[in-house]
Amino acid sequence: MRHPFVCRPVISIPSESPMRSVDVVIVGAGAAGIGMARALQDVPGLECEILESGRIGESFRRWPVQTRFITPSFYSNPFGLADLNAVDATSSPAIFAGAEHLSGPQYADYLSFIVEAAELSVTCDCKVLDVTRCANGRFELETEQGGYETRFLIWACGEYQFPDLKPFPGGQWCLHYADVGDWQSLQPGHYTVIGGYESGVDAAANLVARGHSVRLLVRRATWDLADIYDPSVALSPYSQERLRDLQRSGRLEIVYGADIVQVSRDEAGALRVHAADGRYWDSQTPPVLGTGFLKGGGARQIAELWSWDDQGRICLGSADESLRTPGLFLVGPQVRHPPLIYCFIYKFRQRFSLIAREIAERLSLEYLPHEQAGSWGPFGNAECCEGCEC
Ligand SMILES: Cc1cc2nc3c(=O)[nH]c(=O)nc-3n(C[C@H](O)[C@H](O)[C@H](O)COP(=O)(O)OP(=O)(O)OC[C@H]3O[C@@H](n4cnc5c(N)ncnc54)[C@H](O)[C@@H]3O)c2cc1C
């Protein structure tokens, strides 16, 4: 049985309330959680509940107002190629928003639309506070809206709400990208931005566009990684294009090989950014951190239920199940199977069907995928071009 779309305010449930029992609980209603729930609809009879601490697409709603998607959206679905930013094979953020590079709220609204259209069951304002794996192999969840009990738990808490605020000593004197609501609200001045990947370049672009001058400190130029074709590592063409415009503005200085190890603040409040090689730069304004998020992101909330490698990353089984806790799965940008990094939506969505099939098998339920598997492939649905003269 599928529940209607629910998005209700926080209510306090008395502690003696019975636990709600459901086959699968997904924690997080972002791109990963919503996409995963859609994939689980291919298992008829399976009950699935999404628990979300804020609103649907909460992280996207928190993006700086000027931020846009880097990967373009395009309605290529009729030709068997899913929209690059869609969470299922049939919908298209491009069609939904009438935009190629969506803003955060536009994308969050697209996710809300999917929830409503597909009749997914989402409980908002329902932060999961604690997870216990019981002796019988099931999970008990303590939430802001009472208890849940489930056989399968899918963790989809993303990274954005878990910024690394102290990547080096003195990080507390800086302003993290994820804490900027609107670049327009920053005081006029000269800014120092640390980090040469997507968020660092986006910060620099937004500051320069508002008339500020910027010093961008980069450890290595991710736009020069000609030998690396993976967009998880190399700067996207969208951002490279912006960077070229920035360089023409005359208000951007790029310092290469700057491995930042500390930000210091003297008694008068003057800030200084220090590199490993002894160079330093004084900054009149709090340096902006485009240095990323905590390794493992929101999965750190249940850190003891995962196995971690020596670089602080989560190790997963072939169906993205925890190696330490059977029945617990991870979806989203933290999923890695070295050398593959699934940090973009078009990458991590490829894993949804794998988990859905695995859960169906364990429950001896049918797995009936609605979409042609080819529609997710790099060249789309092979049947599209059979006998086609295009
Ligand atoms: C500036 C920027 C630009 C980007 N551009 C692109 C792009 O162009 N293309 C692309 O593919 N990717 C892009 N990304 C990456 C993309 O946004 C992320 O990979 C994606 O949002 C991850 O989705 P998610 O569902 O895993 O995480 P989120 O969207 O963060 O969703 C996680 C959800 O879990 C909820 N949650 C957390 N903890 C709990 C809890 N304890 N209980 C209940 N709920 C909880 C949160 O409120 C949140 O709604 C960009 C990221 C940034 C920061």
The ligand as a MOL file (V3000), in Angstrom:
LIG
                    3D

  0  0  0     0  0            999 V3000
M  V30 BEGIN CTAB
M  V30 COUNTS 53 58 0 0 0
M  V30 BEGIN ATOM
M  V30 1 C 27.2670 24.1560 -5.2470 0
M  V30 2 C 26.9800 22.7890 -5.6930 0
M  V30 3 C 26.6920 22.5410 -7.0220 0
M  V30 4 C 26.4160 21.2440 -7.4440 0
M  V30 5 N 26.1280 21.0250 -8.7500 0
M  V30 6 C 25.8460 19.7790 -9.1730 0
M  V30 7 C 25.5210 19.5150 -10.5350 0
M  V30 8 O 25.5070 20.4070 -11.3560 0
M  V30 9 N 25.2250 18.2430 -10.8970 0
M  V30 10 C 25.2250 17.2210 -9.9930 0
M  V30 11 O 24.9530 16.0850 -10.3690 0
M  V30 12 N 25.5330 17.4410 -8.7060 0
M  V30 13 C 25.8430 18.6870 -8.2820 0
M  V30 14 N 26.1830 18.8940 -6.9780 0
M  V30 15 C 26.2180 17.7630 -6.0710 0
M  V30 16 C 24.8030 17.4020 -5.6810 0
M  V30 17 O 24.1420 18.5360 -5.1990 0
M  V30 18 C 24.8590 16.3590 -4.6040 0
M  V30 19 O 25.5690 15.2540 -5.0740 0
M  V30 20 C 23.4440 15.9240 -4.2600 0
M  V30 21 O 22.7060 16.9830 -3.6950 0
M  V30 22 C 23.4850 14.8160 -3.2740 0
M  V30 23 O 22.1620 14.4030 -3.0560 0
M  V30 24 P 21.7870 13.7030 -1.6970 0
M  V30 25 O 20.3500 13.3840 -1.7810 0
M  V30 26 O 22.7560 12.6160 -1.4130 0
M  V30 27 O 22.0810 14.8200 -0.5960 0
M  V30 28 P 21.2080 16.0700 -0.1210 0
M  V30 29 O 20.5990 16.7560 -1.2940 0
M  V30 30 O 22.0760 16.8400 0.7930 0
M  V30 31 O 20.0200 15.3840 0.6890 0
M  V30 32 C 20.2300 14.8120 1.9540 0
M  V30 33 C 18.9860 15.0460 2.7840 0
M  V30 34 O 19.1230 14.3430 4.0120 0
M  V30 35 C 18.5410 15.1330 5.0350 0
M  V30 36 N 19.0950 14.6470 6.3110 0
M  V30 37 C 20.3740 14.7260 6.7390 0
M  V30 38 N 20.4930 14.1540 7.9560 0
M  V30 39 C 19.2680 13.6980 8.2900 0
M  V30 40 C 18.7400 13.0350 9.4320 0
M  V30 41 N 19.4970 12.7060 10.4740 0
M  V30 42 N 17.4270 12.7180 9.4650 0
M  V30 43 C 16.6120 13.0310 8.4100 0
M  V30 44 N 17.0700 13.6810 7.3140 0
M  V30 45 C 18.3780 14.0000 7.2490 0
M  V30 46 C 18.9090 16.5530 4.6540 0
M  V30 47 O 18.0460 17.5130 5.2120 0
M  V30 48 C 18.7930 16.5000 3.1320 0
M  V30 49 O 17.5290 16.9250 2.6570 0
M  V30 50 C 26.4560 20.1860 -6.5280 0
M  V30 51 C 26.7230 20.4320 -5.1840 0
M  V30 52 C 26.9770 21.7230 -4.7750 0
M  V30 53 C 27.2520 21.9500 -3.3230 0
M  V30 END ATOM
M  V30 BEGIN BOND
M  V30 1 1 1 2
M  V30 2 1 2 3
M  V30 3 2 2 52
M  V30 4 2 3 4
M  V30 5 1 4 5
M  V30 6 1 4 50
M  V30 7 2 5 6
M  V30 8 1 6 7
M  V30 9 1 6 13
M  V30 10 2 7 8
M  V30 11 1 7 9
M  V30 12 1 9 10
M  V30 13 2 10 11
M  V30 14 1 10 12
M  V30 15 2 12 13
M  V30 16 1 13 14
M  V30 17 1 14 15
M  V30 18 1 14 50
M  V30 19 1 15 16
M  V30 20 1 16 17
M  V30 21 1 16 18
M  V30 22 1 18 19
M  V30 23 1 18 20
M  V30 24 1 20 21
M  V30 25 1 20 22
M  V30 26 1 22 23
M  V30 27 1 23 24
M  V30 28 2 24 25
M  V30 29 1 24 26
M  V30 30 1 24 27
M  V30 31 1 27 28
M  V30 32 2 28 29
M  V30 33 1 28 30
M  V30 34 1 28 31
M  V30 35 1 31 32
M  V30 36 1 32 33
M  V30 37 1 33 34
M  V30 38 1 33 48
M  V30 39 1 34 35
M  V30 40 1 35 36
M  V30 41 1 35 46
M  V30 42 1 36 37
M  V30 43 1 36 45
M  V30 44 2 37 38
M  V30 45 1 38 39
M  V30 46 1 39 40
M  V30 47 2 39 45
M  V30 48 1 40 41
M  V30 49 2 40 42
M  V30 50 1 42 43
M  V30 51 2 43 44
M  V30 52 1 44 45
M  V30 53 1 46 47
M  V30 54 1 46 48
M  V30 55 1 48 49
M  V30 56 2 50 51
M  V30 57 1 51 52
M  V30 58 1 52 53
M  V30 END BOND
M  V30 END CTAB
M  END
